Amino acid sequence: MRENTELHVLSRWRCLRMLVLLLAQAAAAHAQADEPIVPTPFAATYAVSYRGFDAGRLTFTLQRAAGRRFVYETRADPSFLARLIVNRSALERSEMLIDEHGVRPLEWTLEDGKSGTTGDGRLVFDWQAGRVTGTADNSAIDLPLEPGLQDRLSIQIAVMTALLRGTEPGTIPLIDDDRIKHYVYRRVGNAVLDTSLGTVDTVVYESSREGSSRLSRFWMAPELGWVPVRAEQIRKGKVETVMEIRALECDAR
């Protein structure tokens, strides 16, 4: 147990040193060449519970592809019971451009790991033509783009990018299946959490949209590049899903 704790602390301090160096480099580049600040690539693994029951783990990985293009993926390692719903081969992926204008998704894909195309999806964001097209759950999608529009994964990176640049996320439009929904992000306080990475100072944000009984709450860690260390999904005032960070690797390649 002591050895594991020491490893967590060592890993965390290595991550912090790398983040300080990379953020300093990004700030210097911004000052000298007007380069935008972008998130540090990372891999974060979370333990997930649903209504108090273990649902397994989720790993989110942000990688730099080429130039200002990034790829963000999530893979599931469901618990035995959760495998009835989530396939271990499921993969959700978003390719995006991060520049001085913020985060712009280019292509989103979802493969649920099961036979057939039901549950799968693919969206292409054509910013020049001003449209997003593709399919979601066997339904054709063709909608006009809105400024700042995000997919289900890129919205997470859009929030982190805004905070890294010292601005509030505000209201963010999100395409969800065949609809565009608008989510408002509000800062609601600060909290110190004991995590698998050690004690972490966090800023708490809530996300909601008009007419919905659902609310999301995030504990964002400024010292870790604004990576969330805890997240909750709340429905009708009751916490349903909880995600708690278990491991973080910075500058994931």
C-alpha positions as CSV (number, residue, x, y, z in Angstrom):
1,M,0.0,0.0,0.0
2,R,2.8,2.4,0.9
3,E,4.6,1.5,-2.3
4,N,1.5,2.2,-4.4
5,T,1.0,5.6,-2.6
6,E,4.6,6.5,-3.3
7,L,4.2,5.6,-6.9
8,H,1.0,7.7,-7.2
9,V,2.8,10.7,-5.6
10,L,5.9,10.3,-7.8
11,S,3.7,10.0,-10.9
12,R,1.7,13.1,-9.9
13,W,4.8,15.2,-9.4
14,R,6.3,14.1,-12.7
15,C,3.1,15.1,-14.3
16,L,3.1,18.4,-12.6
17,R,6.6,19.2,-13.6
18,M,5.8,18.3,-17.2
19,L,2.7,20.4,-17.2
20,V,4.6,23.4,-15.8
21,L,7.2,23.1,-18.4
22,L,4.7,22.6,-21.3
23,L,2.5,25.4,-20.1
24,A,5.5,27.7,-19.8
25,Q,6.6,26.8,-23.3
26,A,3.0,27.4,-24.6
27,A,2.9,30.8,-22.9
28,A,6.3,31.7,-24.3
29,A,5.2,30.6,-27.8
30,H,2.0,32.6,-27.4
31,A,3.9,35.7,-26.5
32,Q,6.6,35.3,-29.1
33,A,4.7,33.9,-32.1
34,D,1.1,34.4,-31.2
35,E,0.6,30.7,-30.9
36,P,-2.6,29.6,-29.1
37,I,-2.4,27.7,-25.8
38,V,-3.6,24.1,-26.2
39,P,-4.2,21.3,-23.7
40,T,-1.3,19.0,-22.9
41,P,-1.9,15.5,-24.3
42,F,-2.9,13.1,-21.6
43,A,-4.5,9.7,-20.7
44,A,-6.9,9.7,-17.8
45,T,-8.6,6.6,-16.3
46,Y,-11.7,6.9,-14.2
47,A,-13.6,4.4,-12.0
48,V,-17.3,4.6,-12.9
49,S,-20.3,3.8,-10.7
50,Y,-24.0,3.9,-11.6
51,R,-26.5,4.3,-8.8
52,G,-23.9,3.0,-6.4
53,F,-22.9,-0.1,-8.4
54,D,-19.5,-0.6,-10.0
55,A,-19.7,0.0,-13.8
56,G,-16.0,-0.5,-14.6
57,R,-13.5,2.0,-15.9
58,L,-13.3,4.6,-18.7
59,T,-10.0,5.8,-20.2
60,F,-9.9,9.2,-22.1
61,T,-6.8,9.8,-24.3
62,L,-5.9,13.1,-25.9
63,Q,-3.2,12.9,-28.5
64,R,-1.7,15.4,-30.9
65,A,-2.1,14.2,-34.5
66,A,-0.4,16.8,-36.8
67,G,0.0,20.5,-36.5
68,R,-3.0,21.8,-34.6
69,R,-5.1,18.6,-35.1
70,F,-5.8,16.5,-32.0
71,V,-7.6,13.2,-31.5
72,Y,-9.6,12.4,-28.3
73,E,-10.8,8.9,-27.7
74,T,-12.6,7.0,-24.9
75,R,-12.5,3.3,-24.3
76,A,-14.5,1.3,-21.8
77,D,-13.5,-1.5,-19.5
78,P,-16.9,-2.4,-18.1
79,S,-17.6,-4.4,-15.0
80,F,-19.2,-7.8,-15.4
81,L,-22.7,-6.5,-15.0
82,A,-22.1,-3.5,-17.2
83,R,-21.0,-5.7,-20.0
84,L,-24.6,-6.5,-20.6
85,I,-24.9,-2.9,-21.8
86,V,-21.4,-1.8,-22.9
87,N,-19.1,-3.8,-25.1
88,R,-15.4,-3.9,-24.2
89,S,-14.6,-3.1,-27.9
90,A,-16.6,0.1,-27.9
91,L,-14.7,3.1,-29.1
92,E,-15.7,6.8,-29.3
93,R,-13.4,9.2,-31.2
94,S,-13.2,12.8,-32.1
95,E,-10.7,14.5,-34.3
96,M,-10.6,18.3,-33.8
97,L,-8.7,21.4,-34.7
98,I,-7.5,23.6,-31.9
99,D,-6.4,27.1,-32.9
100,E,-6.8,30.7,-31.9
101,H,-10.6,30.4,-32.4
102,G,-10.9,27.5,-29.9
103,V,-11.9,23.9,-30.6
104,R,-13.6,22.9,-33.8
105,P,-14.5,19.2,-34.3
106,L,-13.7,17.8,-37.7
107,E,-15.0,14.2,-37.4
108,W,-16.7,12.2,-34.7
109,T,-17.2,8.4,-34.7
110,L,-18.8,5.9,-32.4
111,E,-18.4,2.1,-32.7
112,D,-20.4,0.3,-30.1
113,G,-18.4,-2.9,-30.6
114,K,-21.5,-5.0,-31.5
115,S,-22.5,-6.5,-34.9
116,G,-24.6,-4.3,-37.1
117,T,-24.7,-0.5,-37.3
118,T,-27.4,0.2,-34.7
119,G,-25.7,2.3,-32.0
120,D,-22.9,3.4,-34.2
121,G,-22.4,6.9,-35.6
122,R,-20.2,9.2,-37.7
123,L,-20.4,12.9,-38.2
124,V,-18.3,15.2,-40.5
125,F,-18.0,18.9,-39.7
126,D,-17.5,20.9,-42.8
127,W,-16.8,24.4,-41.4
128,Q,-16.3,25.9,-44.9
129,A,-19.6,24.7,-46.1
130,G,-21.2,25.4,-42.8
131,R,-22.9,22.0,-42.3
132,V,-22.5,18.8,-40.2
133,T,-23.5,15.6,-42.0
134,G,-23.4,11.8,-41.3
135,T,-25.4,9.2,-39.4
136,A,-26.3,8.5,-35.8
137,D,-28.0,5.2,-34.8
138,N,-28.9,4.6,-38.5
139,S,-30.5,8.0,-38.9
140,A,-29.2,10.5,-41.5
141,I,-27.9,13.8,-40.1
142,D,-27.7,17.1,-42.1
143,L,-27.7,20.2,-40.0
144,P,-26.3,23.8,-40.2
145,L,-23.2,24.4,-38.1
146,E,-23.4,26.9,-35.3
147,P,-20.4,28.9,-34.1
148,G,-18.6,26.9,-31.3
149,L,-20.6,23.7,-32.1
150,Q,-19.1,20.6,-30.4
151,D,-19.6,16.8,-30.5
152,R,-20.0,14.6,-27.4
153,L,-16.2,14.3,-26.9
154,S,-14.8,17.6,-28.2
155,I,-17.0,19.6,-25.8
156,Q,-14.8,18.3,-22.9
157,I,-11.7,19.6,-24.6
158,A,-13.4,22.9,-25.5
159,V,-14.1,23.4,-21.8
160,M,-10.5,22.6,-20.8
161,T,-9.1,24.9,-23.6
162,A,-11.3,27.8,-22.5
163,L,-10.1,27.5,-18.9
164,L,-6.4,27.2,-19.9
165,R,-6.8,30.4,-21.8
166,G,-8.4,32.2,-18.8
167,T,-11.9,32.4,-20.1
168,E,-15.2,30.9,-18.9
169,P,-16.8,28.1,-21.0
170,G,-20.2,29.9,-21.0
171,T,-22.8,28.4,-23.3
172,I,-21.7,25.7,-25.7
173,P,-23.8,24.2,-28.5
174,L,-23.6,20.4,-28.7
175,I,-24.8,18.0,-31.4
176,D,-26.5,15.0,-29.9
177,D,-27.9,12.5,-32.4
178,D,-30.1,14.7,-34.7
179,R,-30.4,17.7,-32.4
180,I,-28.3,20.7,-31.3
181,K,-28.6,21.4,-27.6
182,H,-27.1,24.3,-25.7
183,Y,-25.3,23.7,-22.4
184,V,-24.5,26.4,-19.9
185,Y,-21.4,26.0,-17.8
186,R,-21.3,27.8,-14.4
187,R,-18.6,28.0,-11.9
188,V,-20.2,27.1,-8.5
189,G,-17.3,26.9,-6.1
190,N,-14.0,25.4,-5.0
191,A,-13.2,22.1,-3.3
192,V,-10.2,20.1,-2.1
193,L,-10.5,16.4,-3.0
194,D,-8.6,13.4,-1.8
195,T,-8.0,11.4,-5.0
196,S,-5.8,8.5,-6.2
197,L,-3.4,11.2,-7.3
198,G,-3.2,12.7,-3.9
199,T,-4.9,15.9,-2.5
200,V,-6.0,18.1,-5.4
201,D,-7.4,21.7,-5.4
202,T,-10.4,21.9,-7.8
203,V,-12.8,24.4,-9.2
204,V,-16.3,23.0,-9.4
205,Y,-18.5,23.6,-12.5
206,E,-22.0,22.6,-13.3
207,S,-23.5,22.1,-16.8
208,S,-27.2,22.1,-17.6
209,R,-29.6,23.0,-20.4
210,E,-33.0,24.6,-20.4
211,G,-35.9,22.2,-20.1
212,S,-33.8,19.2,-18.9
213,S,-33.9,17.5,-15.5
214,R,-30.3,16.5,-15.9
215,L,-27.3,18.3,-14.4
216,S,-23.6,17.5,-14.7
217,R,-21.0,18.5,-12.1
218,F,-17.3,18.6,-12.7
219,W,-14.3,19.0,-10.3
220,M,-11.7,20.5,-12.5
221,A,-8.0,20.6,-11.4
222,P,-6.1,23.7,-12.5
223,E,-2.8,22.2,-11.4
224,L,-3.4,19.2,-13.8
225,G,-4.2,21.3,-16.8
226,W,-7.9,21.5,-15.9
227,V,-8.4,17.7,-16.2
228,P,-11.5,16.8,-14.2
229,V,-10.7,14.5,-11.3
230,R,-14.4,13.8,-10.5
231,A,-17.6,14.1,-12.4
232,E,-21.3,13.4,-11.5
233,Q,-24.4,13.1,-13.6
234,I,-27.5,14.1,-11.7
235,R,-31.1,13.5,-12.7
236,K,-34.0,15.0,-10.8
237,G,-31.7,16.0,-7.9
238,K,-30.3,12.5,-7.5
239,V,-26.8,11.4,-8.4
240,E,-26.8,8.6,-10.9
241,T,-23.3,8.3,-12.4
242,V,-20.0,9.1,-10.7
243,M,-16.6,9.1,-12.3
244,E,-13.5,9.3,-10.1
245,I,-9.9,9.6,-11.5
246,R,-7.7,6.6,-10.8
247,A,-4.7,7.4,-13.0
248,L,-3.3,10.2,-15.1
249,E,-0.5,10.2,-17.6
250,C,0.6,13.5,-19.1
251,D,2.0,14.0,-22.5
252,A,0.4,10.7,-23.6
253,R,1.7,9.7,-27.1
